[in-house]
């Protein structure tokens, strides 16, 4: 992380804390002045719970992401793992635009099964420069219902899967990008919601 990002994070935290302390002091003064000190204490407790719950929710979201959730994301992309797997890394970022990234170590049998399925996929693009790999440009102007767009393509070191779930109003609900390495037993997954 560079210095500018760290400085911005610290500045944001300081502004949030100043706002939080200001609300607490203001609430306690107003309620005490009007003779409702107990109401001020209750209000401050509720404000504190709400103020700390929101950041905690986003921080702990990645902590509670488990193997079951990873299996759901993979099954959305028609990938099944028969053997056990391990997380190499996982992260969840964003508030409105939710970005989930995780890397898995899988078995050799699962990797071979996935690659065989991708080689025979109806969504495979055999074009060497992968002109159809930009799925965003393939979204039709008018949609009668929700649509799912897929493309599977191969590079020198990876098998790649892209999937978009597009709503009727052309809003992209989920965007998945999955890479399966050829020379090791790893899967890299990135989902934008």
C-alpha positions in Angstrom: 0.0 0.0 0.0 1.4 3.4 -0.9 1.6 6.4 1.4 -1.3 8.2 -0.2 -3.7 5.3 0.4 -2.7 5.0 4.0 -3.0 8.7 4.6 -6.5 8.7 3.0 -7.6 5.8 5.2 -6.3 7.5 8.4 -8.0 10.8 7.4 -11.3 9.0 6.8 -11.1 7.3 10.2 -10.3 10.5 11.9 -13.2 12.3 10.2 -15.6 9.5 11.1 -14.4 9.5 14.7 -14.8 13.3 15.0 -18.3 13.0 13.5 -19.2 10.1 15.9 -17.9 12.0 19.0 -19.7 15.2 17.8 -23.0 13.3 17.6 -22.6 11.8 21.1 -21.7 15.1 22.7 -24.6 16.9 20.9 -27.1 14.2 21.9 -26.0 14.1 25.6 -26.1 17.9 25.9 -29.5 18.3 24.3 -31.1 15.5 26.3 -29.5 16.6 29.6 -30.5 20.2 29.1 -34.2 19.1 28.6 -34.1 16.8 31.6 -34.0 13.5 29.8 -30.5 12.3 30.7 -31.5 8.6 30.6 -33.0 9.1 27.1 -29.6 10.6 26.0 -27.7 7.6 27.3 -30.1 5.2 25.4 -29.8 7.3 22.2 -26.0 7.3 22.5 -25.9 3.5 23.0 -28.1 3.0 19.9 -26.0 5.5 17.8 -22.8 3.6 18.9 -24.2 0.2 18.0 -25.2 1.5 14.5 -22.0 3.4 14.0 -19.8 0.4 14.8 -22.1 -2.3 13.3 -21.8 -1.1 9.7 -17.9 -1.2 9.4 -17.9 -4.5 11.4 -20.4 -6.0 9.0 -18.1 -5.4 6.0 -15.0 -6.4 7.9 -16.4 -9.7 9.2 -18.1 -10.6 5.8 -14.8 -11.9 4.5 -14.2 -13.8 7.8 -17.5 -15.7 7.4 -16.9 -16.6 3.7 -16.4 -20.3 3.7 -16.1 -23.4 1.5 -19.8 -23.6 1.0 -19.9 -20.1 -0.4 -17.0 -20.8 -2.7 -18.8 -23.9 -4.0 -21.9 -21.8 -4.8 -19.9 -19.3 -6.8 -18.2 -22.1 -8.7 -21.5 -24.0 -9.3 -22.9 -20.8 -10.8 -20.2 -21.3 -13.4 -20.8 -25.0 -13.8 -17.6 -26.0 -12.0 -17.9 -28.9 -9.6 -15.1 -30.0 -7.2 -15.3 -33.6 -6.1 -12.3 -33.5 -3.8 -11.6 -31.2 -0.9 -9.9 -27.9 -1.6 -8.0 -25.2 0.4 -8.2 -21.5 0.3 -4.9 -19.9 -0.7 -6.4 -16.4 -0.2 -9.8 -14.7 0.0 -10.9 -11.1 0.2 -14.2 -9.2 0.0 -14.2 -5.4 -0.7 -16.7 -2.7 -1.5 -19.9 -1.4 -0.1 -22.2 -0.8 -3.0 -20.2 -2.7 -5.6 -19.2 -5.9 -3.9 -16.0 -7.6 -5.1 -15.2 -11.1 -4.0 -11.8 -12.6 -4.8 -10.5 -16.0 -3.7 -7.8 -18.5 -4.8 -8.2 -22.2 -4.3 -5.7 -25.1 -4.3 -7.6 -28.1 -5.8 -6.7 -31.7 -6.6 -5.2 -32.8 -9.9 -8.3 -34.9 -10.7 -10.6 -31.9 -10.2 -8.4 -29.8 -12.4 -8.4 -32.4 -15.2 -12.1 -32.8 -15.0 -12.7 -29.0 -15.2 -10.3 -28.7 -18.2 -12.0 -31.5 -20.0 -15.4 -29.9 -19.5 -14.0 -26.5 -20.7 -12.5 -28.1 -23.8 -15.9 -29.4 -24.8 -17.9 -26.4 -23.6 -20.4 -24.9 -26.0 -19.2 -21.4 -24.9 -15.6 -22.1 -25.9 -14.0 -19.5 -28.1 -11.4 -21.0 -30.5 -10.4 -17.6 -31.8 -6.7 -17.0 -30.9 -7.2 -13.3 -30.3 -10.5 -13.9 -28.5 -12.6 -11.1 -30.1 -15.7 -12.3 -28.3 -14.1 -12.2 -24.9 -15.4 -8.7 -24.1 -18.9 -9.8 -22.9 -19.9 -6.2 -22.0 -19.9 -5.3 -25.7 -22.1 -8.4 -26.4 -25.0 -7.2 -24.2 -28.0 -6.7 -26.5 -29.7 -3.3 -26.6 -33.1 -4.8 -25.8 -33.7 -7.7 -23.5 -37.0 -9.5 -23.0 -35.7 -11.2 -19.8 -32.7 -11.7 -17.6 -29.8 -13.1 -19.7 -26.6 -15.0 -18.9 -23.6 -14.5 -21.2 -20.6 -16.9 -21.2 -17.3 -17.3 -22.8 -14.6 -19.9 -22.3 -11.1 -19.4 -23.8 -7.6 -20.7 -23.5 -4.3 -18.9 -23.2 -0.8 -20.3 -22.9 -0.9 -20.7 -19.1 -4.6 -20.5 -18.2 -8.2 -21.5 -19.0 -10.5 -18.5 -18.6 -14.2 -18.3 -17.9 -16.2 -15.1 -18.1 -19.8 -15.0 -17.1 -22.3 -12.1 -16.9 -25.7 -12.2 -15.4 -27.5 -9.3 -17.1 -30.9 -8.1 -15.9 -33.7 -7.1 -18.3 -32.8 -3.4 -17.9 -29.2 -4.2 -19.1 -27.8 -3.8 -15.6 -25.1 -6.4 -14.9 -26.0 -8.1 -11.7 -23.0 -10.4 -11.4 -19.8 -10.6 -13.3 -17.5 -13.6 -12.8 -14.0 -14.1 -14.1 -12.4 -17.5 -13.3 -8.9 -18.7 -14.2 -7.7 -22.3 -14.0 -3.9 -22.7 -14.2 -2.5 -25.3 -16.6 0.8 -25.9 -14.7 -0.5 -26.0 -11.1 -3.7 -26.9 -9.3 -5.0 -23.5 -8.7 -8.3 -21.6 -9.4 -8.5 -17.8 -9.3 -12.0 -16.4 -8.9 -13.2 -12.8 -9.0 -16.9 -11.9 -8.7 -18.4 -8.4 -9.0 -21.9 -7.9 -7.7 
